[in-house]
Amino acid sequence: MITTDICIVGAGPVGLFSVFEAGLLKMRCHLIDALPQVGGQLSEIYPQKPIYDIPGYPTIKAQELVDNLMAQIAPFKPTFTLGERVEKVERQPDGSLIVRTSDETEVHCQVMVIAGGLGCFEPRKPEIPDLERFEGKGVAYMVKNPEKFRDKNVVIAGGGDSALDWTAYLADVAKNVTLIHRSDSFRGAPDSAEKVFKLAQHGRINLLLQSNVVGLNGNGHLKEVVVAAKDKSTTQLSSDFFIPLFGLSPKLGPIA
């Protein structure tokens, strides 16, 4: 059994910074996270994506922020249980707690801090024939390593911040980037939308509005994305990768 002062459920940026605050009070911390690495969604979903809403940083890549937090808390020597989900919490007669995980790890602590955010995230998958058949073979629901898309033909679908930000970012990486959106306006931040419109105006990306992806073609690996316009006409786009970015569904699990 692991014994500590504070058990922190969630090793995202809030959980990590909690270690620093507790460390100033000379309190030991043990963190538990269902993901196999620290950083939460920053590391799992968009590690190389620039983020713009961190105090003191006009812009910083998500993984760089996680690395900085890990360096900041290193002097306090926190311990971690990763790849395991909290399943049960039991109050002891003396008021302390025993936290049990999905792999039967037990943590005895005086205080439990829940920093799970919205929980684990699963991508919202659009209803496109053969979508799951091409998962890992050209279909990706997130961009973990932008270099994977270098000099490739990439099709992105979506109208939110992730779709806009990755379109702008991959314009400097991929051979060709096409953004497809069912509407003629975007839900994402106006500044991000403006960047994408300017990239399209300068021929840096292809922008297909009032359109939907309706099919995928390939033999073992994705080769084409089929796009239907508002007038029902269809176009086949040569594509090495298709990235549908329609948001994420959070699942908090048993600690909810």
Backbone bond lengths (Angstrom), bond angles and torsions (degrees), N, CA, C in turn:
res aa  C-N    CA-C-N  psi(-1)  N-CA   C-N-CA  omega(-1)  CA-C   N-CA-C  phi
1 M - - - 1.468 - - 1.535 109.85 -
2 I 1.326 114.82 138.36 1.463 120.96 178.19 1.530 108.55 -88.98
3 T 1.308 116.23 131.58 1.464 120.80 178.79 1.525 109.82 -114.46
4 T 1.310 115.76 131.66 1.456 120.66 -178.28 1.525 109.51 -152.47
5 D 1.332 116.70 171.90 1.468 120.18 175.59 1.526 111.09 -80.29
6 I 1.334 115.22 -48.16 1.469 120.59 -177.22 1.522 109.35 -126.52
7 C 1.332 115.80 132.18 1.465 121.20 171.63 1.527 106.91 -104.49
8 I 1.323 116.29 119.96 1.461 121.56 -179.33 1.522 108.79 -104.03
9 V 1.308 116.59 120.04 1.463 121.85 178.81 1.519 107.78 -93.31
10 G 1.328 116.08 107.64 1.456 121.36 -176.57 1.513 110.58 115.70
11 A 1.346 115.63 118.13 1.467 120.23 -178.38 1.520 111.22 -110.69
12 G 1.333 115.32 35.43 1.457 120.14 172.48 1.522 110.20 -80.53
13 P 1.321 118.05 -169.73 1.472 120.28 -176.44 1.528 113.41 -60.31
14 V 1.336 118.06 -36.47 1.463 119.63 179.28 1.527 110.26 -69.79
15 G 1.324 116.64 -43.48 1.455 120.04 177.54 1.515 112.02 -61.00
16 L 1.328 116.32 -42.72 1.460 120.27 -179.68 1.526 111.54 -65.17
17 F 1.330 116.70 -42.98 1.463 118.37 -179.35 1.522 111.06 -69.47
18 S 1.333 117.19 -26.30 1.470 119.90 175.55 1.526 110.77 -60.84
19 V 1.335 116.38 -33.40 1.467 120.60 177.25 1.529 109.95 -60.96
20 F 1.318 116.18 -42.63 1.470 120.56 -179.71 1.528 110.75 -62.08
21 E 1.351 116.03 -47.90 1.462 119.48 -178.80 1.524 110.65 -63.54
22 A 1.334 117.25 -41.11 1.465 120.28 178.48 1.522 111.30 -67.14
23 G 1.325 115.67 -36.94 1.453 120.26 179.57 1.512 112.93 -61.57
24 L 1.324 116.90 -34.32 1.466 120.30 177.01 1.521 111.29 -63.82
25 L 1.340 116.13 -23.09 1.463 121.47 178.35 1.528 112.01 -98.33
26 K 1.350 115.34 12.11 1.471 121.67 177.71 1.535 112.38 64.50
27 M 1.321 116.08 33.07 1.463 120.63 179.78 1.524 109.97 -106.68
28 R 1.330 116.14 135.01 1.461 121.82 179.66 1.528 109.83 -81.60
29 C 1.345 115.70 147.11 1.462 120.15 -178.16 1.527 111.53 -130.42
30 H 1.316 114.73 142.19 1.467 121.94 170.13 1.520 106.87 -125.60
31 L 1.340 116.64 131.59 1.457 121.47 -177.13 1.525 110.69 -110.98
32 I 1.323 115.50 141.92 1.460 122.19 176.92 1.525 108.52 -123.27
33 D 1.327 116.56 134.16 1.459 119.74 177.53 1.522 109.64 -145.39
34 A 1.320 116.31 142.39 1.459 121.14 -179.68 1.525 112.26 -71.61
35 L 1.321 116.65 -21.51 1.465 120.56 178.98 1.531 109.93 -79.90
36 P 1.329 116.81 157.48 1.469 119.58 -178.07 1.523 113.94 -80.41
37 Q 1.322 117.74 -0.89 1.458 121.16 178.55 1.519 109.22 -143.70
38 V 1.336 116.00 162.31 1.463 119.67 177.13 1.527 109.27 -77.55
39 G 1.327 115.02 165.79 1.462 119.67 175.80 1.513 114.70 112.48
40 G 1.321 117.28 -12.29 1.459 119.04 179.06 1.514 112.06 60.89
41 Q 1.338 115.27 -143.99 1.459 118.53 -177.25 1.528 112.05 -67.56
42 L 1.342 117.87 -21.17 1.458 119.12 177.90 1.522 111.00 -61.11
43 S 1.322 116.68 -43.12 1.460 120.78 -179.64 1.523 112.17 -84.18
44 E 1.324 116.92 -33.86 1.458 120.54 -173.89 1.522 112.88 -80.03
45 I 1.335 117.23 -36.45 1.462 120.06 -170.24 1.521 112.93 -105.78
46 Y 1.338 118.03 -45.08 1.469 118.57 -175.50 1.533 111.48 -142.77
47 P 1.338 117.97 61.82 1.473 119.87 -175.70 1.520 114.42 -60.72
48 Q 1.335 117.97 -31.20 1.461 120.12 -177.56 1.524 113.24 -99.87
49 K 1.327 116.55 6.93 1.461 119.91 -179.23 1.531 110.31 -80.06
50 P 1.319 118.33 132.97 1.467 119.88 173.29 1.529 109.58 -68.70
51 I 1.330 117.14 137.51 1.458 121.20 174.42 1.522 108.21 -120.07
52 Y 1.329 115.20 151.41 1.462 119.72 -166.31 1.528 114.14 -124.81
53 D 1.333 117.86 5.44 1.467 119.16 -173.77 1.523 112.90 -117.96
54 I 1.344 116.73 32.00 1.461 121.27 177.56 1.534 109.32 -103.04
55 P 1.333 118.20 122.75 1.467 120.13 -179.33 1.525 112.15 -53.07
56 G 1.323 116.01 133.09 1.459 121.05 177.14 1.514 114.43 87.12
57 Y 1.347 118.05 -8.07 1.462 121.64 179.84 1.530 109.30 -125.73
58 P 1.325 118.32 107.77 1.475 118.78 174.70 1.530 111.85 -55.80
59 T 1.326 115.69 -37.39 1.456 121.20 172.82 1.521 108.40 -156.66
60 I 1.330 115.56 144.20 1.454 121.00 177.42 1.524 107.38 -155.43
61 K 1.334 116.82 141.02 1.460 119.37 177.22 1.524 109.11 -71.76
62 A 1.330 114.91 146.28 1.459 120.86 -174.50 1.530 112.00 -55.80
63 Q 1.334 116.83 -47.15 1.463 118.94 -178.03 1.521 111.55 -68.04
64 E 1.318 116.74 -31.59 1.474 119.61 177.52 1.522 110.50 -64.27
65 L 1.334 117.04 -38.88 1.461 120.33 176.61 1.524 110.46 -62.71
66 V 1.333 116.68 -43.79 1.472 120.38 178.42 1.520 110.26 -61.67
67 D 1.332 116.94 -45.00 1.471 120.56 179.49 1.533 110.91 -60.62
68 N 1.341 116.76 -40.37 1.464 120.19 178.45 1.526 111.63 -64.06
69 L 1.334 116.13 -40.70 1.467 119.85 178.30 1.529 111.14 -64.43
70 M 1.335 116.24 -40.13 1.467 119.42 178.55 1.522 111.06 -63.75
71 A 1.328 116.94 -38.67 1.461 120.18 177.56 1.533 110.69 -67.27
72 Q 1.330 115.47 -35.94 1.463 120.17 -178.20 1.528 112.11 -67.61
73 I 1.343 116.86 -35.37 1.472 119.47 -176.55 1.527 112.77 -94.21
74 A 1.330 117.24 -6.46 1.469 120.43 -177.08 1.525 113.69 -54.02
75 P 1.348 119.80 -39.62 1.474 118.70 -179.30 1.528 114.00 -61.45
76 F 1.333 117.55 -19.18 1.460 120.40 -177.06 1.532 112.35 -94.07
77 K 1.339 116.13 0.35 1.471 123.12 172.79 1.543 113.91 50.10
78 P 1.323 118.11 56.26 1.469 119.44 176.03 1.528 110.35 -70.17
79 T 1.319 116.64 157.71 1.460 121.73 175.86 1.528 108.25 -116.25
80 F 1.340 115.60 160.00 1.461 120.11 -171.00 1.527 111.48 -135.74
81 T 1.315 115.46 144.87 1.461 123.59 164.49 1.525 105.98 -122.17
82 L 1.337 116.55 111.25 1.457 121.06 -174.58 1.527 110.44 -114.42
83 G 1.317 115.61 153.83 1.456 120.30 179.68 1.522 113.16 75.91
84 E 1.321 116.81 17.72 1.460 121.57 179.08 1.535 109.33 -132.93
85 R 1.317 116.18 143.20 1.457 121.67 -178.29 1.527 110.43 -105.57
86 V 1.314 116.99 139.09 1.464 120.82 176.38 1.522 109.05 -68.80
87 E 1.318 115.75 126.77 1.458 121.30 -177.63 1.534 113.03 -111.50
88 K 1.348 116.26 -28.35 1.459 117.84 -172.82 1.517 110.60 -155.35
89 V 1.314 116.21 143.47 1.470 122.40 175.93 1.528 107.89 -129.05
90 E 1.319 116.34 128.34 1.465 120.77 -177.99 1.527 110.53 -121.80
91 R 1.328 116.25 127.28 1.465 121.40 175.73 1.528 109.26 -79.45
92 Q 1.320 116.72 131.63 1.461 122.57 -179.94 1.537 110.24 -93.34
93 P 1.347 117.11 161.43 1.480 120.41 -178.76 1.523 113.67 -55.61
94 D 1.334 116.67 -30.52 1.470 118.79 -178.86 1.524 112.70 -86.89
95 G 1.326 117.01 4.93 1.454 120.65 178.46 1.513 114.34 94.00
96 S 1.330 117.17 -10.85 1.461 120.03 177.59 1.530 110.29 -75.79
97 L 1.332 116.05 177.59 1.462 121.06 -175.69 1.520 110.67 -127.85
98 I 1.322 116.02 147.85 1.463 121.70 168.11 1.528 106.90 -117.53
99 V 1.329 115.28 121.62 1.465 122.57 -179.31 1.519 107.82 -104.08
100 R 1.324 116.70 125.26 1.463 121.82 -179.40 1.519 110.16 -113.44
101 T 1.334 115.84 140.48 1.456 121.17 -177.78 1.529 111.59 -106.29
102 S 1.315 115.29 177.04 1.462 122.07 179.98 1.521 112.29 -64.45
103 D 1.342 118.33 -21.72 1.467 122.09 177.70 1.519 112.25 -103.55
104 E 1.333 115.60 19.15 1.468 122.20 176.27 1.524 113.76 69.70
105 T 1.319 118.38 15.62 1.463 120.10 171.37 1.526 108.50 -68.92
106 E 1.334 116.31 137.46 1.458 121.21 179.72 1.530 110.12 -118.32
107 V 1.323 115.10 132.40 1.464 121.07 178.38 1.525 108.14 -122.77
108 H 1.329 115.98 122.01 1.462 121.25 177.22 1.522 108.17 -97.81
109 C 1.331 116.50 121.74 1.465 120.04 -175.36 1.528 110.49 -142.25
110 Q 1.308 115.58 165.31 1.465 121.49 175.85 1.526 111.50 -90.83
111 V 1.324 115.27 -29.32 1.470 120.94 -177.16 1.521 108.45 -139.71
112 M 1.340 116.63 139.97 1.460 120.69 172.28 1.523 109.20 -115.23
113 V 1.309 115.59 129.08 1.465 122.03 176.59 1.519 108.30 -108.77
114 I 1.331 117.37 124.29 1.458 120.87 177.60 1.523 108.47 -96.78
115 A 1.324 115.11 109.61 1.466 121.92 179.14 1.526 108.58 -122.35
116 G 1.332 114.61 44.30 1.466 120.16 -174.95 1.507 114.59 -83.45
117 G 1.339 117.01 -1.37 1.455 118.48 -177.19 1.523 109.75 58.98
118 L 1.318 115.52 -130.86 1.469 120.24 177.10 1.517 111.74 -92.89
119 G 1.339 116.48 4.32 1.457 119.92 179.12 1.519 112.05 96.39
120 C 1.329 114.81 -159.78 1.464 120.61 176.97 1.534 108.99 -76.09
121 F 1.303 115.91 148.64 1.451 120.08 -176.47 1.526 111.66 -114.64
122 E 1.330 114.34 138.57 1.452 120.97 173.86 1.520 108.25 -123.01
123 P 1.332 118.02 138.42 1.462 119.65 -178.18 1.524 112.27 -67.83
124 R 1.331 116.03 143.33 1.463 120.91 171.63 1.528 107.64 -80.43
125 K 1.319 115.44 117.98 1.459 120.07 -174.78 1.523 110.63 -96.24
126 P 1.326 117.45 127.62 1.471 119.63 177.05 1.530 110.53 -69.89
127 E 1.315 115.72 156.14 1.465 120.79 179.13 1.524 109.37 -83.93
128 I 1.324 114.84 88.62 1.458 122.50 -179.65 1.525 107.94 -126.04
129 P 1.307 118.56 127.20 1.471 120.12 179.00 1.526 111.85 -54.95
130 D 1.322 116.32 137.00 1.467 124.35 176.26 1.523 113.68 69.20
131 L 1.327 117.46 11.94 1.461 119.25 -179.05 1.532 111.15 -57.74
132 E 1.327 117.05 -50.78 1.463 120.16 -176.84 1.527 111.87 -68.37
133 R 1.330 117.04 -26.19 1.470 119.73 179.13 1.527 111.27 -64.14
134 F 1.315 116.38 -28.09 1.462 119.93 -177.83 1.529 112.98 -101.64
135 E 1.325 117.75 7.23 1.461 119.44 176.25 1.527 109.71 -62.62
136 G 1.319 116.10 128.91 1.465 120.52 -176.71 1.513 112.84 78.74
137 K 1.325 116.54 -1.78 1.469 122.06 179.88 1.523 110.26 -128.01
138 G 1.323 114.14 34.41 1.460 120.24 179.58 1.512 113.09 128.31
139 V 1.323 117.09 -23.47 1.466 121.08 176.65 1.527 109.16 -98.13
140 A 1.326 116.11 126.06 1.465 122.22 178.67 1.518 108.08 -134.52
141 Y 1.328 116.20 143.09 1.457 120.40 -178.07 1.521 113.03 -102.43
142 M 1.311 116.70 -0.19 1.452 121.51 177.64 1.519 109.07 -157.33
143 V 1.317 116.00 164.34 1.462 121.67 179.36 1.515 107.44 -113.29
144 K 1.332 116.58 100.33 1.462 120.37 178.01 1.525 111.12 -88.42
145 N 1.325 116.35 -41.84 1.457 121.74 -178.21 1.524 109.37 -130.11
146 P 1.338 118.09 101.37 1.459 120.73 -177.57 1.529 113.95 -57.59
147 E 1.332 117.39 -26.40 1.468 119.90 -179.27 1.527 111.85 -63.27
148 K 1.294 116.71 -21.93 1.468 120.71 177.01 1.522 111.02 -60.97
149 F 1.325 116.97 -24.90 1.457 122.03 -175.26 1.530 113.14 -103.25
150 R 1.330 116.28 6.61 1.463 119.26 -178.21 1.523 110.34 -63.58
151 D 1.341 113.72 131.33 1.473 122.53 177.41 1.531 112.31 60.85
152 K 1.329 117.00 27.34 1.458 121.69 178.29 1.530 110.32 -113.03
153 N 1.332 114.93 159.94 1.456 120.84 173.05 1.528 108.02 -87.68
154 V 1.334 115.86 118.40 1.458 121.08 -173.76 1.525 110.19 -121.05
155 V 1.338 115.55 131.95 1.460 121.70 173.76 1.525 108.06 -114.40
156 I 1.327 115.90 126.34 1.466 122.28 178.31 1.518 108.18 -114.56
157 A 1.325 117.10 138.29 1.460 121.46 175.87 1.516 109.31 -121.57
158 G 1.333 116.65 136.04 1.459 120.45 179.06 1.520 111.03 144.02
159 G 1.327 115.77 165.93 1.458 119.60 -178.48 1.509 114.15 -134.34
160 G 1.346 116.30 11.40 1.461 120.18 179.78 1.516 112.54 -97.58
161 D 1.329 115.11 -168.79 1.468 120.42 -175.49 1.531 112.46 -62.36
162 S 1.329 117.84 -42.25 1.459 119.36 -178.14 1.522 111.31 -62.64
163 A 1.322 116.34 -44.55 1.462 119.92 179.42 1.522 110.79 -61.76
164 L 1.314 116.94 -43.59 1.465 120.70 -179.65 1.526 111.55 -67.14
165 D 1.328 116.47 -47.22 1.470 120.23 -176.62 1.522 111.77 -64.89
166 W 1.335 117.49 -42.41 1.457 119.37 -179.75 1.517 112.20 -72.56
167 T 1.309 117.46 -30.45 1.465 119.56 174.38 1.526 109.92 -61.85
168 A 1.326 115.82 -47.11 1.463 120.05 179.80 1.524 111.42 -64.62
169 Y 1.310 117.05 -40.80 1.467 120.69 -178.14 1.525 111.35 -68.16
170 L 1.326 116.63 -47.63 1.468 120.27 -175.48 1.524 112.87 -73.64
171 A 1.322 117.17 -11.56 1.468 119.57 175.79 1.526 111.36 -59.64
172 D 1.341 116.29 -26.80 1.469 121.05 179.08 1.523 112.71 -95.11
173 V 1.326 117.01 1.56 1.457 120.97 -175.28 1.526 111.54 -118.65
174 A 1.312 116.12 -51.31 1.460 121.52 -174.40 1.531 111.54 -77.73
175 K 1.308 114.23 160.90 1.471 120.23 174.29 1.512 110.55 -67.47
176 N 1.313 115.78 -41.46 1.455 121.43 -178.40 1.527 108.77 -151.81
177 V 1.326 116.92 135.18 1.460 121.84 178.67 1.523 109.17 -124.88
178 T 1.330 115.89 128.77 1.460 121.96 175.18 1.519 108.64 -120.98
179 L 1.331 116.90 126.63 1.463 121.70 175.88 1.522 108.71 -105.92
180 I 1.335 115.91 127.02 1.461 122.55 -179.25 1.516 108.76 -115.57
181 H 1.334 115.48 131.21 1.465 120.40 179.50 1.520 109.16 -141.46
182 R 1.320 115.91 140.29 1.468 120.67 -173.96 1.525 113.13 -72.59
183 S 1.334 117.01 -19.82 1.458 121.70 -178.59 1.528 110.01 -108.19
184 D 1.326 116.11 179.55 1.467 119.32 175.58 1.523 111.15 -104.29
185 S 1.344 116.44 7.04 1.464 121.17 175.70 1.522 108.14 -138.11
186 F 1.327 116.28 160.91 1.459 121.52 -174.34 1.527 111.56 -108.78
187 R 1.336 114.97 152.53 1.461 121.20 177.48 1.528 111.51 -87.41
188 G 1.318 116.66 -16.88 1.457 121.07 -175.23 1.524 112.41 -73.38
189 A 1.326 114.56 -178.67 1.465 121.14 -178.67 1.534 110.39 -58.51
190 P 1.332 117.44 136.24 1.473 120.35 -179.41 1.525 113.50 -54.52
191 D 1.334 117.10 -37.21 1.459 119.83 179.84 1.523 110.92 -64.25
192 S 1.326 116.87 -41.33 1.468 120.45 178.55 1.526 110.86 -66.15
193 A 1.335 116.39 -40.91 1.462 120.10 178.14 1.521 110.73 -62.50
194 E 1.323 116.63 -40.16 1.462 120.69 179.21 1.535 111.20 -62.43
195 K 1.334 116.14 -40.33 1.465 120.07 177.50 1.523 111.31 -60.21
196 V 1.338 116.04 -43.30 1.462 120.59 -178.65 1.523 111.02 -66.46
197 F 1.329 117.55 -43.06 1.468 120.35 178.21 1.524 111.08 -61.42
198 K 1.334 117.15 -39.07 1.462 120.23 178.70 1.524 111.51 -67.24
199 L 1.333 116.74 -39.31 1.462 120.29 177.07 1.528 110.27 -61.50
200 A 1.325 115.94 -40.41 1.464 119.72 178.76 1.530 111.48 -67.00
201 Q 1.326 116.16 -40.72 1.462 120.57 179.71 1.524 111.63 -62.67
202 H 1.332 116.34 -32.92 1.463 120.87 -179.46 1.526 112.71 -92.04
203 G 1.319 117.28 8.03 1.458 120.74 176.86 1.512 114.57 73.86
204 R 1.332 116.74 17.01 1.468 120.02 -179.23 1.518 112.07 -80.51
205 I 1.340 116.44 -27.58 1.468 121.97 176.75 1.520 108.85 -138.32
206 N 1.325 115.11 166.97 1.456 121.08 171.55 1.523 108.10 -104.06
207 L 1.325 116.13 136.19 1.463 120.76 -177.43 1.524 108.92 -125.32
208 L 1.333 115.83 117.02 1.462 121.59 179.39 1.521 108.62 -115.40
209 L 1.339 115.74 105.41 1.456 120.92 -179.47 1.525 110.51 -98.31
210 Q 1.316 115.71 163.05 1.470 122.49 -176.95 1.533 110.04 50.97
211 S 1.309 114.45 43.65 1.467 121.55 -178.09 1.525 109.44 -138.09
212 N 1.324 115.82 158.72 1.456 122.08 178.95 1.518 110.40 -138.12
213 V 1.333 115.76 146.75 1.462 120.46 171.58 1.528 107.15 -79.29
214 V 1.335 116.47 126.10 1.468 120.40 -176.38 1.529 112.99 -119.83
215 G 1.339 117.42 -5.27 1.449 118.83 -179.95 1.512 112.63 -168.16
216 L 1.328 115.53 160.02 1.458 122.95 178.01 1.524 108.00 -131.88
217 N 1.339 115.88 139.19 1.458 120.80 179.09 1.515 110.05 -126.96
218 G 1.307 115.97 149.40 1.455 121.29 177.04 1.508 110.78 166.65
219 N 1.317 115.35 164.93 1.461 121.74 178.67 1.525 107.90 -122.11
220 G 1.322 115.79 89.06 1.462 120.13 -176.55 1.502 112.78 90.16
221 H 1.322 117.66 -36.47 1.464 123.08 177.50 1.518 108.13 -139.33
222 L 1.308 115.83 149.10 1.455 121.36 -179.06 1.531 111.35 -57.55
223 K 1.331 115.95 133.73 1.458 121.62 177.84 1.524 112.38 -123.13
224 E 1.345 115.88 -33.93 1.463 119.67 -176.53 1.522 111.27 -141.31
225 V 1.327 114.43 147.52 1.461 122.18 171.15 1.527 106.83 -114.54
226 V 1.329 116.13 128.54 1.464 121.56 -179.60 1.525 108.75 -95.94
227 V 1.329 116.19 124.97 1.461 121.99 -175.55 1.523 109.58 -118.03
228 A 1.324 115.83 132.67 1.463 121.60 177.02 1.524 109.55 -107.71
229 A 1.320 116.62 128.08 1.461 121.77 177.98 1.522 110.14 -85.07
230 K 1.319 116.33 176.47 1.459 121.57 -178.08 1.522 111.51 -60.52
231 D 1.336 116.50 -32.55 1.462 120.38 -179.00 1.529 113.06 -84.70
232 K 1.343 116.04 10.67 1.466 123.94 177.28 1.531 114.15 78.06
233 S 1.321 117.63 -2.63 1.459 119.81 175.79 1.521 109.20 -70.56
234 T 1.339 116.53 149.03 1.458 120.12 -177.00 1.527 111.50 -118.92
235 T 1.328 114.08 152.33 1.464 121.76 179.28 1.517 108.19 -135.24
236 Q 1.343 116.46 140.30 1.462 121.62 175.42 1.524 109.09 -100.18
237 L 1.319 116.37 121.80 1.458 121.20 178.56 1.521 109.70 -106.05
238 S 1.335 116.05 126.98 1.459 119.85 173.87 1.520 108.68 -64.34
239 S 1.335 116.47 128.00 1.458 118.96 -173.35 1.521 111.14 -149.17
240 D 1.331 115.29 131.09 1.465 120.87 172.14 1.518 111.24 -86.04
241 F 1.356 115.16 -30.79 1.460 120.43 -178.04 1.524 110.21 -140.64
242 F 1.327 114.71 141.10 1.465 122.15 172.77 1.513 107.55 -121.95
243 I 1.350 116.19 123.75 1.461 121.53 -176.60 1.533 108.86 -120.41
244 P 1.331 118.12 95.45 1.465 119.87 175.05 1.517 110.53 -81.41
245 L 1.315 116.54 120.16 1.464 121.79 -176.97 1.526 108.81 -117.86
246 F 1.323 114.98 84.64 1.459 121.55 -177.18 1.521 112.07 -112.70
247 G 1.294 116.43 25.25 1.449 120.05 177.89 1.517 112.36 91.85
248 L 1.321 114.41 -179.16 1.462 122.06 -175.49 1.516 110.01 -130.17
249 S 1.321 115.20 148.00 1.460 121.20 175.82 1.519 108.83 -103.90
250 P 1.339 118.36 117.21 1.471 120.46 -179.18 1.520 111.83 -80.39
251 K 1.326 115.00 145.28 1.460 121.29 175.39 1.529 107.59 -134.08
252 L 1.335 116.04 109.12 1.465 120.25 -175.17 1.526 112.44 -78.35
253 G 1.324 117.39 -24.84 1.463 120.25 177.59 1.519 113.08 80.52
254 P 1.335 117.29 -159.71 1.473 122.14 -172.78 1.525 114.96 -63.22
255 I 1.342 118.50 -19.88 1.468 118.69 -177.89 1.525 111.89 -80.79
256 A 1.335 117.47 -2.90 1.474 120.15 -178.94 1.532 110.59 -61.54
